[in-house]
Amino acid sequence: MGGAAGGPKVIYVGYVSANVEQVFYPDAELVGDIGTTVAALADRLGGVLKPEHGMLTLRQEILGHINERADSGAFPPIPQRIVHDVRAVMPEDGIVCLDNGMYKIWFARNYRTHLANTLLLDNALATMGAGLPSAIAAKLLKSDRQVLAVCGDGGFMMNSQELETAVRLRLDLVVLIIEDSAYGMIRWKQAVDRFAILA
């Protein structure tokens, strides 16, 4: 905890000021653009701090886990393969807009971005149907970029009529539809809840 006698010092880096609470009170705050702040810190700390071997090992384990089964030849394709293939064809500045479904979790975990705002998704807000409209907005704002909407079959049907908007506006974007003929995340959550009740 920040401020605890003899405890570790806590430095908060954020776009806005920290929410100071009983269990979180930073000793110092760096408020501003996070990318710029982190880059400046890295420049100042270069050669000063020794790499922590455990962290380097953990990083390699995480990268290894992300790549597990990414080249699987199973059919229908598994989520890891879909994420891998999308990353392989999207340019570094291409924008992927996710709808809401089980596949979103795989993209959030495994899709490696190289530039800010190139993977757009909600954070568990249950915004089914947002994938295609998000892609339309992204293409309108960044017409020079490749844009891909990734939608589940259920989420796509909630706003499929927006294809007319994309065509009318002559937007060059791609929609990838992942079909499981179900509300997959709902099915999974209901199965978990049912198991918890029976346990």
C-alpha positions as CSV (number, residue, x, y, z in Angstrom):
1,M,0.0,0.0,0.0
2,G,1.2,3.4,-0.8
3,G,2.2,5.4,2.2
4,A,2.5,2.4,4.5
5,A,5.6,2.6,6.8
6,G,8.4,0.5,5.3
7,G,6.1,-0.6,2.5
8,P,6.6,-0.3,-1.3
9,K,6.2,3.0,-2.9
10,V,3.2,3.2,-5.3
11,I,3.4,5.4,-8.4
12,Y,0.1,5.9,-10.3
13,V,0.3,6.5,-14.0
14,G,-3.0,7.4,-15.6
15,Y,-4.9,9.7,-18.0
16,V,-6.9,11.1,-15.1
17,S,-6.1,11.4,-11.4
18,A,-6.2,8.3,-9.2
19,N,-9.3,7.4,-7.1
20,V,-7.7,7.5,-3.7
21,E,-9.2,4.9,-1.5
22,Q,-8.5,3.3,1.9
23,V,-6.6,0.4,0.1
24,F,-5.1,2.5,-2.7
25,Y,-3.3,5.7,-2.1
26,P,-0.3,6.4,-4.4
27,D,2.8,8.1,-3.2
28,A,3.1,10.0,-6.5
29,E,0.9,10.4,-9.6
30,L,1.9,10.9,-13.2
31,V,-1.2,12.2,-14.9
32,G,-1.3,12.6,-18.7
33,D,-0.9,10.6,-21.9
34,I,0.0,7.1,-20.7
35,G,2.0,6.2,-23.8
36,T,4.1,9.3,-23.6
37,T,4.6,9.0,-19.8
38,V,5.7,5.3,-20.0
39,A,8.1,6.1,-22.9
40,A,9.6,8.9,-20.9
41,L,9.9,6.7,-17.8
42,A,11.6,4.0,-19.9
43,D,14.1,6.5,-21.3
44,R,14.9,7.6,-17.7
45,L,15.2,4.1,-16.3
46,G,17.1,2.6,-19.3
47,G,20.2,0.8,-17.9
48,V,19.3,1.8,-14.3
49,L,17.0,-1.2,-13.4
50,K,18.1,-4.7,-13.9
51,P,15.5,-6.9,-15.7
52,E,13.7,-9.2,-13.2
53,H,14.3,-12.7,-14.4
54,G,11.0,-13.9,-13.1
55,M,9.1,-11.2,-15.1
56,L,11.0,-12.1,-18.3
57,T,10.1,-15.8,-17.8
58,L,6.5,-14.9,-17.1
59,R,6.4,-12.8,-20.3
60,Q,7.7,-15.7,-22.4
61,E,5.1,-18.0,-20.8
62,I,2.3,-15.6,-21.6
63,L,3.4,-15.3,-25.2
64,G,3.7,-19.1,-25.4
65,H,0.2,-19.5,-24.1
66,I,-1.1,-17.0,-26.6
67,N,0.4,-19.0,-29.4
68,E,-0.9,-22.4,-28.2
69,R,-3.0,-24.0,-30.9
70,A,-2.9,-20.9,-33.1
71,D,-2.0,-23.1,-36.1
72,S,-4.6,-25.8,-35.4
73,G,-6.0,-27.4,-38.5
74,A,-9.3,-28.3,-36.7
75,F,-12.6,-27.7,-38.5
76,P,-14.6,-25.8,-37.6
77,P,-11.7,-23.5,-36.7
78,I,-11.1,-23.0,-33.1
79,P,-11.0,-19.4,-31.6
80,Q,-7.2,-19.4,-31.3
81,R,-6.8,-20.1,-35.0
82,I,-9.3,-17.4,-36.0
83,V,-7.5,-14.8,-33.9
84,H,-4.1,-15.8,-35.3
85,D,-5.4,-15.7,-38.9
86,V,-7.0,-12.3,-38.4
87,R,-3.8,-10.9,-36.9
88,A,-1.8,-12.3,-39.8
89,V,-3.9,-10.5,-42.5
90,M,-4.6,-7.2,-40.7
91,P,-2.0,-4.5,-41.2
92,E,-0.4,-3.0,-38.1
93,D,-2.7,0.0,-38.3
94,G,-5.8,-2.0,-39.3
95,I,-8.8,-1.6,-36.9
96,V,-10.7,-4.7,-35.6
97,C,-14.1,-3.9,-34.1
98,L,-15.6,-6.7,-31.9
99,D,-19.2,-7.4,-31.2
100,N,-20.0,-9.2,-28.0
101,G,-19.7,-12.9,-27.6
102,M,-17.4,-15.7,-26.4
103,Y,-14.9,-15.0,-29.2
104,K,-14.4,-11.5,-27.8
105,I,-12.6,-13.0,-24.8
106,W,-10.2,-14.8,-27.2
107,F,-9.5,-11.6,-29.1
108,A,-9.0,-9.6,-25.9
109,R,-6.5,-12.2,-24.7
110,N,-4.7,-13.2,-27.8
111,Y,-4.8,-10.4,-30.4
112,R,-1.5,-8.6,-30.2
113,T,-1.9,-4.9,-31.1
114,H,0.9,-2.7,-32.2
115,L,-0.8,0.7,-32.2
116,A,-3.4,2.2,-29.9
117,N,-7.1,2.0,-30.8
118,T,-6.7,-0.9,-33.3
119,L,-8.7,-3.4,-31.3
120,L,-12.1,-1.9,-30.3
121,L,-14.3,-3.7,-27.8
122,D,-16.5,-3.1,-24.8
123,N,-15.4,-4.2,-21.4
124,A,-18.2,-6.7,-20.5
125,L,-21.0,-4.2,-21.2
126,A,-23.1,-6.8,-23.1
127,T,-23.3,-4.6,-26.2
128,M,-24.5,-7.2,-28.6
129,G,-24.9,-5.7,-32.0
130,A,-22.2,-3.1,-31.7
131,G,-19.6,-4.7,-34.0
132,L,-20.9,-3.5,-37.4
133,P,-21.9,0.0,-36.2
134,S,-18.4,0.4,-34.6
135,A,-16.7,-0.7,-37.8
136,I,-18.8,1.9,-39.8
137,A,-17.8,4.6,-37.3
138,A,-14.2,3.6,-37.4
139,K,-14.1,3.6,-41.2
140,L,-15.8,7.0,-41.4
141,L,-13.2,8.4,-39.0
142,K,-10.2,6.5,-40.5
143,S,-11.1,6.1,-44.1
144,D,-7.5,5.2,-45.1
145,R,-7.3,2.2,-42.7
146,Q,-8.5,-1.3,-43.2
147,V,-11.4,-2.1,-40.9
148,L,-12.8,-5.4,-39.9
149,A,-16.0,-6.1,-37.8
150,V,-15.9,-9.4,-36.0
151,C,-19.5,-10.5,-35.0
152,G,-21.2,-13.5,-33.7
153,D,-24.3,-14.6,-35.6
154,G,-26.6,-13.4,-32.8
155,G,-24.9,-10.0,-32.5
156,F,-24.8,-9.5,-36.2
157,M,-28.5,-10.1,-36.6
158,M,-29.2,-7.4,-34.1
159,N,-27.8,-4.8,-36.5
160,S,-27.4,-6.5,-39.9
161,Q,-29.6,-3.8,-41.4
162,E,-26.7,-1.5,-41.0
163,L,-25.1,-3.2,-44.0
164,E,-27.3,-0.8,-46.0
165,T,-25.7,2.1,-44.3
166,A,-22.2,0.8,-45.1
167,V,-23.2,0.3,-48.8
168,R,-24.9,3.6,-49.1
169,L,-21.9,5.4,-47.7
170,R,-19.6,3.3,-50.0
171,L,-17.5,2.1,-47.0
172,D,-14.9,-0.4,-47.8
173,L,-15.0,-2.7,-44.7
174,V,-15.1,-6.4,-44.0
175,V,-17.5,-8.3,-41.7
176,L,-16.4,-11.7,-40.3
177,I,-19.4,-13.6,-38.8
178,I,-18.6,-16.4,-36.3
179,E,-21.6,-18.8,-36.2
180,D,-22.5,-21.1,-33.3
181,S,-26.3,-20.9,-33.8
182,A,-26.7,-19.8,-30.2
183,Y,-26.1,-16.9,-27.8
184,G,-22.8,-18.6,-26.8
185,M,-21.9,-16.4,-23.9
186,I,-25.4,-16.6,-22.4
187,R,-25.3,-20.4,-22.8
188,W,-21.9,-20.6,-21.1
189,K,-23.0,-18.3,-18.2
190,Q,-26.2,-20.3,-17.7
191,A,-24.2,-23.6,-17.6
192,V,-21.8,-22.1,-15.0
193,D,-24.7,-20.8,-12.9
194,R,-26.5,-24.2,-13.1
195,F,-23.3,-26.0,-12.0
196,A,-22.9,-23.5,-9.1
197,I,-26.5,-24.2,-8.0
198,L,-26.0,-28.0,-8.1
199,A,-22.6,-27.9,-6.3
